[in-house]
Amino acid sequence: MCLALPGQVESIRADGALPMGTVRFGTARRDVCLAYVPDAAPGDWVIVHVGFAIQRLDEEAARRALALFEEAGA
């Protein structure tokens, strides 16, 4: 089973030819490759799988997904 998590883009930078970003997952921050979502901007929500943002999503969808993860862990 694969797992992808919603996170919020905090900043964007270039790392050589790759667009990279710092994405916040609750209190954790991780460097994420943004090559598959080149239109992502700071403040946007993205789905991240193994270090790659694979899709943008709206804030409501992100909050619903986070609530489900929290409920599953309770």
DRENPA-3360 file (N, C-alpha, C; in nm, 2 decimals, always signed):
BEGIN
1 = MCLALPGQ = +0.08/-0.12/+0.00/+0.00/+0.00/+0.00/+0.09/+0.12/+0.00 ~ +0.05/+0.22/-0.08/+0.12/+0.35/-0.08/+0.05/+0.45/-0.01 ~ +0.12/+0.55/+0.05/+0.06/+0.65/+0.13/+0.11/+0.79/+0.07 ~ +0.02/+0.88/+0.05/+0.06/+1.02/+0.01/-0.01/+1.11/+0.11 ~ +0.07/+1.21/+0.16/+0.02/+1.30/+0.26/+0.00/+1.44/+0.21 ~ -0.10/+1.51/+0.26/-0.12/+1.65/+0.22/-0.02/+1.74/+0.30 ~ +0.04/+1.84/+0.24/+0.12/+1.94/+0.31/+0.11/+2.07/+0.24 ~ +0.15/+2.17/+0.31/+0.14/+2.31/+0.26/+0.28/+2.36/+0.22;
9 = VESIRADG = +0.29/+2.41/+0.10/+0.42/+2.47/+0.05/+0.45/+2.60/+0.12 ~ +0.57/+2.60/+0.18/+0.61/+2.72/+0.25/+0.70/+2.81/+0.17 ~ +0.79/+2.75/+0.09/+0.88/+2.82/+0.01/+0.92/+2.74/-0.11 ~ +0.97/+2.80/-0.22/+1.02/+2.74/-0.34/+1.15/+2.79/-0.38 ~ +1.23/+2.70/-0.43/+1.37/+2.73/-0.48/+1.41/+2.64/-0.59 ~ +1.51/+2.67/-0.66/+1.57/+2.58/-0.76/+1.69/+2.51/-0.70 ~ +1.69/+2.38/-0.73/+1.81/+2.30/-0.69/+1.86/+2.24/-0.82 ~ +1.95/+2.31/-0.88/+2.00/+2.28/-1.02/+1.88/+2.30/-1.11;
17 = ALPMGTVR = +1.84/+2.19/-1.18/+1.73/+2.21/-1.28/+1.60/+2.17/-1.21 ~ +1.60/+2.12/-1.09/+1.47/+2.08/-1.03/+1.41/+2.19/-0.94 ~ +1.28/+2.21/-0.95/+1.21/+2.30/-0.86/+1.19/+2.22/-0.73 ~ +1.23/+2.28/-0.62/+1.22/+2.22/-0.49/+1.14/+2.31/-0.40 ~ +1.08/+2.26/-0.29/+1.01/+2.34/-0.20/+1.02/+2.29/-0.06 ~ +1.00/+2.37/+0.04/+0.98/+2.33/+0.18/+0.84/+2.32/+0.20 ~ +0.79/+2.20/+0.24/+0.65/+2.17/+0.26/+0.63/+2.13/+0.41 ~ +0.53/+2.19/+0.47/+0.50/+2.17/+0.61/+0.39/+2.07/+0.62;
25 = FGTARRDV = +0.42/+1.97/+0.71/+0.32/+1.86/+0.74/+0.30/+1.87/+0.89 ~ +0.20/+1.95/+0.94/+0.18/+1.98/+1.08/+0.30/+2.06/+1.13 ~ +0.38/+2.00/+1.22/+0.50/+2.06/+1.28/+0.63/+2.03/+1.21 ~ +0.62/+1.93/+1.12/+0.74/+1.88/+1.04/+0.75/+1.96/+0.91 ~ +0.87/+1.98/+0.87/+0.90/+2.04/+0.74/+1.00/+1.96/+0.67 ~ +0.97/+1.94/+0.54/+1.05/+1.85/+0.45/+1.08/+1.92/+0.32 ~ +1.20/+1.89/+0.26/+1.22/+1.93/+0.12/+1.15/+1.83/+0.03 ~ +1.09/+1.89/-0.07/+1.00/+1.81/-0.16/+1.03/+1.86/-0.30;
33 = CLAYVPDA = +1.04/+1.76/-0.40/+1.06/+1.80/-0.54/+0.92/+1.84/-0.59 ~ +0.92/+1.95/-0.66/+0.79/+2.01/-0.72/+0.79/+2.00/-0.87 ~ +0.87/+1.91/-0.93/+0.87/+1.90/-1.07/+0.74/+1.86/-1.13 ~ +0.66/+1.78/-1.06/+0.53/+1.73/-1.12/+0.42/+1.83/-1.10 ~ +0.44/+1.94/-1.02/+0.34/+2.04/-0.99/+0.41/+2.18/-1.01 ~ +0.46/+2.21/-1.13/+0.54/+2.33/-1.15/+0.46/+2.46/-1.12 ~ +0.33/+2.46/-1.12/+0.25/+2.58/-1.09/+0.23/+2.60/-0.94 ~ +0.28/+2.51/-0.86/+0.26/+2.52/-0.71/+0.33/+2.65/-0.66;
41 = APGDWVIV = +0.27/+2.71/-0.57/+0.32/+2.84/-0.51/+0.31/+2.83/-0.36 ~ +0.39/+2.91/-0.29/+0.38/+2.92/-0.14/+0.24/+2.94/-0.10 ~ +0.19/+2.86/+0.00/+0.06/+2.87/+0.05/-0.03/+2.76/-0.01 ~ +0.01/+2.70/-0.13/-0.07/+2.59/-0.19/-0.06/+2.47/-0.11 ~ -0.16/+2.38/-0.12/-0.15/+2.25/-0.06/-0.12/+2.15/-0.17 ~ -0.04/+2.05/-0.14/+0.00/+1.95/-0.24/+0.00/+1.81/-0.17 ~ -0.02/+1.71/-0.25/-0.01/+1.57/-0.20/+0.13/+1.53/-0.23 ~ +0.20/+1.47/-0.13/+0.34/+1.43/-0.14/+0.35/+1.28/-0.12;
49 = HVGFAIQR = +0.42/+1.22/-0.21/+0.45/+1.07/-0.21/+0.60/+1.06/-0.23 ~ +0.67/+0.99/-0.14/+0.81/+0.96/-0.14/+0.89/+1.08/-0.18 ~ +0.86/+1.20/-0.13/+0.95/+1.32/-0.16/+0.91/+1.39/-0.28 ~ +0.80/+1.36/-0.35/+0.76/+1.43/-0.47/+0.62/+1.48/-0.45 ~ +0.59/+1.60/-0.48/+0.46/+1.65/-0.48/+0.40/+1.60/-0.61 ~ +0.28/+1.54/-0.60/+0.23/+1.47/-0.72/+0.10/+1.54/-0.77 ~ +0.04/+1.63/-0.68/-0.08/+1.69/-0.72/-0.11/+1.81/-0.63 ~ -0.17/+1.92/-0.68/-0.22/+2.03/-0.60/-0.36/+1.99/-0.56;
57 = LDEEAARR = -0.40/+2.05/-0.44/-0.54/+2.03/-0.40/-0.58/+2.15/-0.32 ~ -0.71/+2.17/-0.31/-0.76/+2.28/-0.24/-0.76/+2.26/-0.09 ~ -0.76/+2.37/-0.01/-0.75/+2.36/+0.13/-0.85/+2.27/+0.20 ~ -0.97/+2.28/+0.15/-1.08/+2.20/+0.21/-1.05/+2.05/+0.20 ~ -1.01/+2.01/+0.08/-0.97/+1.87/+0.06/-0.85/+1.83/+0.15 ~ -0.76/+1.91/+0.16/-0.64/+1.89/+0.24/-0.68/+1.87/+0.39 ~ -0.77/+1.96/+0.44/-0.81/+1.95/+0.58/-0.90/+1.82/+0.60 ~ -0.98/+1.78/+0.50/-1.05/+1.66/+0.52/-0.96/+1.54/+0.53;
65 = ALALFEEA = -0.86/+1.54/+0.44/-0.76/+1.43/+0.45/-0.69/+1.42/+0.58 ~ -0.65/+1.54/+0.63/-0.58/+1.54/+0.76/-0.66/+1.50/+0.87 ~ -0.79/+1.53/+0.87/-0.89/+1.49/+0.97/-0.90/+1.33/+0.97 ~ -0.90/+1.28/+0.85/-0.91/+1.13/+0.84/-0.79/+1.06/+0.89 ~ -0.67/+1.12/+0.86/-0.55/+1.06/+0.92/-0.55/+1.07/+1.07 ~ -0.60/+1.18/+1.12/-0.60/+1.20/+1.27/-0.70/+1.10/+1.33 ~ -0.81/+1.09/+1.27/-0.91/+0.99/+1.32/-0.86/+0.85/+1.31 ~ -0.79/+0.81/+1.21/-0.74/+0.68/+1.20/-0.63/+0.65/+1.31;
73 = GA = -0.56/+0.75/+1.35/-0.46/+0.73/+1.45/-0.51/+0.74/+1.59 ~ -0.63/+0.78/+1.61/-0.69/+0.80/+1.74/-0.73/+0.67/+1.80;
% end
